[in-house]
Amino acid sequence: MSEDINFEEAMKQLEEIANELEKGNLTLDESVNKFEDGIKLSKKCNDFLNSAEKKITMLINNGEEIKEENFEPKEE
């Protein structure tokens, strides 16, 4: 797994690993290695999403003044 991978490529690789594991044609060692790779990719995707969430800001027009605030997701 490359360290300079982007989110889309990480998701693609994660889907490929899931498909391979679902087929059931791998040895136990291969399955464990694929699972470990999948966990690493999953954490990397989660890091990408957390980073993106931190970068998202909302511009709020407060009269004539525009201020920038951190995005806070609504909990339902």
C-alpha positions as CSV (number, residue, x, y, z in Angstrom):
1,M,0.0,0.0,0.0
2,S,1.5,3.3,-1.1
3,E,1.7,6.1,1.4
4,D,0.8,8.8,-1.2
5,I,-2.5,7.1,-2.2
6,N,-5.5,9.3,-2.5
7,F,-9.0,8.6,-1.1
8,E,-10.5,7.3,-4.3
9,E,-7.7,4.8,-4.9
10,A,-7.8,3.6,-1.3
11,M,-11.5,3.0,-1.7
12,K,-11.0,1.1,-4.9
13,Q,-8.3,-1.1,-3.4
14,L,-10.6,-1.7,-0.3
15,E,-13.4,-2.8,-2.6
16,E,-11.1,-5.1,-4.5
17,I,-9.9,-6.7,-1.2
18,A,-13.5,-7.2,-0.1
19,N,-14.4,-8.9,-3.4
20,E,-11.4,-11.2,-3.1
21,L,-12.3,-12.1,0.5
22,E,-15.9,-12.7,-0.4
23,K,-14.9,-15.2,-3.2
24,G,-13.3,-17.4,-0.6
25,N,-10.6,-18.7,-3.0
26,L,-7.7,-17.5,-0.8
27,T,-5.6,-19.5,1.6
28,L,-5.9,-18.6,5.3
29,D,-2.6,-16.7,5.2
30,E,-3.6,-14.8,2.1
31,S,-7.0,-14.0,3.7
32,V,-5.3,-12.7,6.8
33,N,-2.9,-10.6,4.8
34,K,-5.7,-9.2,2.7
35,F,-7.7,-8.5,5.9
36,E,-4.7,-6.6,7.4
37,D,-4.3,-4.6,4.2
38,G,-8.1,-3.8,4.3
39,I,-7.8,-2.6,7.9
40,K,-4.9,-0.3,6.9
41,L,-6.8,1.1,3.9
42,S,-10.0,1.5,6.1
43,K,-8.0,3.6,8.6
44,K,-6.5,5.6,5.8
45,C,-9.9,6.3,4.3
46,N,-11.2,7.3,7.8
47,D,-8.2,9.7,8.1
48,F,-9.0,11.2,4.8
49,L,-12.6,11.8,5.8
50,N,-11.7,13.3,9.2
51,S,-9.2,15.6,7.5
52,A,-11.8,16.7,4.9
53,E,-14.4,17.3,7.6
54,K,-11.9,19.6,9.4
55,K,-11.3,21.5,6.2
56,I,-15.0,22.1,5.5
57,T,-16.1,25.5,6.5
58,M,-19.3,27.3,6.3
59,L,-19.5,30.9,5.2
60,I,-22.3,32.6,7.0
61,N,-23.6,35.9,5.8
62,N,-24.1,37.8,9.0
63,G,-25.5,41.1,7.8
64,E,-22.7,42.7,5.7
65,E,-20.1,40.7,7.6
66,I,-19.1,37.3,6.3
67,K,-17.5,35.1,8.9
68,E,-16.0,31.6,8.6
69,E,-16.9,28.9,11.0
70,N,-15.9,25.2,11.3
71,F,-18.4,22.8,10.0
72,E,-20.4,21.0,12.7
73,P,-22.5,18.0,11.5
74,K,-26.0,17.8,12.8
75,E,-26.7,14.8,15.0
76,E,-30.1,13.2,14.4
